[in-house]
Amino acid sequence: MPVDTHETRRTPAPLTQVQVESMTPDTSAPKNEVTVSEGIAPPSPQETLQGWHVALLLPQSGKHQALGQALAESATLSLARLPNANRLRLSVMDTSALSPSTVQAMKERILKENVKLIIGPVFAEQAQTLRAALADTAGAPPLIAFSNTTSIAAPPLFVAGFDPFAEILTATKALAVQGSCHVLILPPTKAGYALEPVLKEALLAQGARVLGITYYQKGSLDPLLSTVTQAAGAAGGCTATPSGHTFTTVVALSGSPLKSVVASLESTATDMITPALAPPSTKPLFFADVDRTVWDDVQRYYQDALGREASRLDVIGYDMVSLAGYLEQSGSDAQAGLKTPAGFKGLVGLFRFQDGGTIQRALSVYKKDQGQSTLITPAPQRFAP
């Protein structure tokens, strides 16, 4: 985002203006505090005119309380780095129980206090609920949800989560030029059906072949293994993969389905292309992810500043607060500013929001074998027009 994220993090700037600096974690006390909504006084007219009020919609009680508190920590950490921190007023609004009356009260507060940007909620269903409540409301700010459920994206609702399908597409494009044949294993969901033609188009554009397509069926892996077996018999003329196999399996799944499919493919003579958070495998895995060196720097930064590791959600929380700082400083309209085509530089690399409200990240492609990750393709330094 427009964030400097290497070593001293100051004002986020648009990608074309970003200067990457060396990283020496600043563990000094934050210049401003993130406050819980119940304890916040309404902003004065002067504050409203001179700065931005940003609402953080996070769970502050219940089973997700620890997650909400961790994200509030990241927001505070990011705010402390901004030179215009005194012009940003962050307030946490509790999303642990979004009843109709709670949603209505939250909506009234957001409008009354002239909130310019909403960061959150964490979960897709809650984000949809808030978007519906603010629909067709004059003066309603955009929402940036932590979710990676791209199907809910539709401005003013933006989703900032790390999309496993985008990771799959990036890795598949990179591998298409090295191994000419592929089998697609997709989830039987709206996203999976939408991904099939996109993957096929990307492969065909590289001159690759699709030997088979199968949709994961919970409880029965027979169709999957049958498709892979048939593909092996039709792989004549395929260029060898980087590991010497005749084709790859593109496993566009997540969670427990991904784990079961990866295990079932251990004995097959293929490489696998998986999301970055795939379970361990004895076979080579190819995946797209943020730059591992930068990620290690971020982990050291969080250890020094907060005494803990950073999660992907922490990165989103940090970057979105930095982005709010940039938008306030630039005088941009929030929704228009989010769609800056050049994108922004965040903690772990470049990203930009697209017209449909989804996020695009610049990712590297790696091969993981015997627990060791090797860089195959570095992340691009800028986005294509």
N, C-alpha and C positions, 0 to 999 in steps of 0.2 A: 504494500500500500504505500501511501506516501510516507512510509515510515522509514527512518534510518534504522536498520536493525543490526548493525554489526557494531559493536562496541560502544560507543556512547550514543544513546538514543536521544535525539533532540526533536526538533519539529519535523513531523512527517511532511514530505513534499511530494508533488506529483513526480511520476517516474522520470520525466525529462529533467527534473531539477535535483534528484536525490544524490547525495554524496554519502558513500559508504565509509564509515569511520571504524577505527579499531575499537574493540570491545573491552572496556573495563567497567564491570558492574558497579552501579551506584547504589549503595545500600543505605544511603542517608534517608531520613524520615521523609515521607511524601509531603509535597507542598500543599496538597489538598486531600480531603478524606472522602471516601465513598460513604454515603449515609443511607440508612434504611428509610424507606418512604415515610413510615409512621412518625419518625422523629425529625422530619424536615419542615422548616418554616417556608411558606411561600416566598418566591423571589421578590425582591423589591422591583419597582418599575425601572430603576437604574440598572439593576443586574440584568433584567430582561432585555434592555436595549443594548447593553454593552457586551453581553456574552451569550453563551448557549447553555440551555438546560438539556441534558442527555439522560434519558431514563434507562436503567439497567433492569431488565425483567428476569429475575433469578429466583430459584427456590431458596427460601431462608428458614424453612422448617420442614419437618417430615423426613422421609427416607432419602431425599436428595439434598438435604441441608448442607452436607459437607461439600458437595459439588458446587452449590451456589456460593458458598463462602470462598472456595478456591477461585472461582471466577471473579468474585469481587476483589480478591487479592490481586489478581492479574490486572484488573481495571485500575486499581489504585497504583500499582507499579508503573503502568503505562502513563497514567496521568502525571505522576511525579516527574516524568522525563520531559514533559511538554513545556516550552517556554510560555505558552498562553494558558497554563493550568488554572490561573486565577480567573480566566474567562470561561471556564467550563464548570458547570455545576452538575455533578453526577448524583443520582439518587437511585437506590435499589428499591424496586417494587416487588413484593413477594408474590411468586406464582405457584406456591405450594398447593393452593386450593383455589382454582379459578371458577367459582360459582357465578351464575349470571349477575348477581348483585355485586360481586367483587369486580367482575369485568366492567360493569357499568361505572362503578366508582373509580376504577383505574382510568377509564376513558375520560371521565369528567376531569380528573386531575391532570391528565396529559394535556388536554385542551386548555384548561384554566391556567396552567403554569407555562404555557407556550413552549412545550417540549419540542425541540428541533429534530431529534433523532432518537429512535428506540433501538437499543441493542438487546436482543432476546426476543422471545423466550428461548429456552433450551430445546424444547420438544416440539415436533411438527404440529401435533394436534392443537397445542396451545397457541402456536403462531397463527394457525388458521382461525382460531377463535378470536384472537385479537384483531386480526386483519378484517374479519367480518364485522366486528364491533365498530371499527373505524372507517369502514367503507362509506364512500359518498359523504364524508364529513369534511367540511371546509376547514383547512388549517391542520389537518391530521398529518403527522410526520411519517416518514418511511420507517419500516421495521427491518432490522437485520437479524434474522434468526440464526441460532447456532446449528440448526439442523442440517443434515446432508440429504434430506428428502427433496430432490429437485422438482418433483411433481407439484409441490405447493408453491413454487416460486411464481410470482406475478406481481410486478411493482404495483403498489408500494411495498410489497413483501419481497425481500431479498433473502437468499439463503447463503450462508458463509461456510457451511460444513465441508469437510474434505470428502469429495464424492468418489467412492470406489469405482464407479463406472467410468469416470473421467480418467482415473489412474489406469484402468484396463485399456481404454482407447489409446492413451499415450504410449503405453508399453507395446501394444499390438502394432501400432504404426512403426515404432522403432525396430521391432523384430521382423516385420514384414519384409524388409529388405535383406534380412540375413537367413530367413527360413521361409521357403516359398509356399508351404502348405500348413493349414490350420484346421482344428476342430473347435467349434464354439459351444460352450456349455453355459447356458443362460438361465436366469430365474423365470418362472412362469408368472411374471408380474407385468404391470403396465410399463415399468422402466425396462424390464428385460426385453419385452416385445419391441419397444422403441429402439433399443440398443442394437438389435440384430441387423437391420438395414444399414445402420451407421458403421458397424464393424465390417460388414461385407463390402460396403463402398470403399472404406479405408484400405482394406486388403487388396481389392481389385485394382485400386489406383496405383498400388505398388507392384502390380503384376503377380500377386499371390493367388493361391487357390484355397477355396473353402471345401474341405473334404467331407465335412459333416456338421450338422447342427442338432443339438439336443437340449431340451429343457429339463432342468433338474426336477426329479420327482421324489418327494420326501418318502422315505421308507423303502424305496426300491431303486438301486443303482444299476439294475440290469440293462435298462435302455441306454444308459450312459456308456457302460462298458461295451455293449453291442455296437454302438456308434463308433467308438474308438477302434474296435476290432475291424469293422468294415473299412474304416479310414486307412488302417494299416495295409489292407489289401489293395487299396486304390492309390497308394502313394508313389507309384512309379513315376520317375521324372522329377520328384520333388527335390529341391535343394536342401542339403543337410542343415540342421539347426546349429547354433554355436557349440552344442555339446555332441554333435554327430548324429542326432536322431533325424528321422525323416519328416516329422511334423511336430507342431506344438499343440497343446490343448489350452484354449483361452477360457479360463475359469472366472466368469463374471458373477461371482457370488460373494456373500459375506456371511459372517456369523457361523452358526452350526452347520448349515449346508456346505459352506466353503470347507470347513474342517473335515467333514465326511467325504467330500469329493476328492480333496487333496490326498487323503489317506487311501482312497480306492484306486488312485492313479499311480501309487508308488511302484507297482509292479509292471506298469506299461512302459513301452519304449518311446516316451515322448518327453519333451520339456514342457513346463507349465508357465503360462502367463497368468498372474494373479494380482489381486489388490495388494497394496503395500503391507497391510496388516494380516497377511496370510499366516497360518500356523506353520511351525517348523516342518521341514520335509527333508528326506534323504536325497531327493531328486533336485536338480537345478530348478530354481524359480526365477522368473523374470518379472520385474515389477517397476512401476513408476512411483517416485516418492520425492519429497523435498530433499535438497542437498544434505547428505549425511554429515558433512563437516560443519555446515551451518547449524544443523540440528544439535550437534554435540556442543557447539558454542552456546546455544540457547539453554541447554541443560545446565551447563556450568553457571550461566548467568542466574538462572532460577535457584540453583543451589546456594549461590553466594547471597542472593537478595532475599530469598524466602525459606531457605533450608529444605527445599524439596524439588522434585523433578517437575518439569512442565508437561502437560498433556496437550493434545491437539486442540482441545477446547480452550485451554489457557491461551494458546497462540491466537485463537480467534478473538477472545476477549481483549487481549492486549492490543491486537492490531485494529480492532474496531474503535477502541477509544482513541488511539493515535489518529485514525482516519477522521474521527469527529473533530479532533484538534486541528487537523489540516483544513477541513471544510469550514470551520469557524474562522480560522485565520485568513482563508482565501476569500471569504465572503460569498462562497458558492451557495446556491440553493441546494439543500441536502440531496434530494432525489436526483437532480441533474448532475451534481458533483460525483455521486456514486458511480455514474456511468462514464467517467473519464476514460476515453478509449486507450490511452497509453498505459493505464493501470497505475498501480502503486507498489512500493517496495515494503514488504512486511518483515516480521521477525524471521521467517524462514523462506523468503523469496518473493517473487513478483506475483501479483494477483490483480484481477479486474472483475468488475461485475458486468454482466452482459445484459442486453436489452430485456431479455425475458426474466431477469432477476436471479439467474444462477451465477455462480462464481467460476472463474477460470484461473487456474494456477500454473505457473511455469514449473515443470517437474523434470527431474533427472530420471534416467532409466538405469536399473541395476540388475546384475545377476547375483543371486545368492546360492552358494554351493558349499556344503560342508560348514555351514555357519559363517562363511566369509562373504561379504558383499563387494562386488567389483563394479565400478562405474562403466556403463556401456555407452550412454549418451548423456552429456551434461545438459542441465536445464538451459533454455534459451535466455538470453540477456534482455530481450524485449519481445513484445507480442507482435505477431504479424497483423497488418491492417485488417 
